[in-house]
Amino acid sequence: MRLIQRETFNGLLVPFSGSLLGNTKRNFSMMNLALKERVEQAN
């Protein structure tokens, strides 16, 4: 099984959203890890 996750941010404020985008990346990583653990437990 393969999960491909992508998010594209665009607009005038993106260059000023560094910490917000960093938090978003971290939260996606945490969600992916939780999903991986759940899938592995189901098998």
PyMOL commands that set and color helices and strands:
alter all, ss='L'
color gray80, all
select helices_A, chain A and resi 14-16+18-42
alter helices_A, ss='H'
color red, helices_A
deselect
rebuild
show_as cartoon
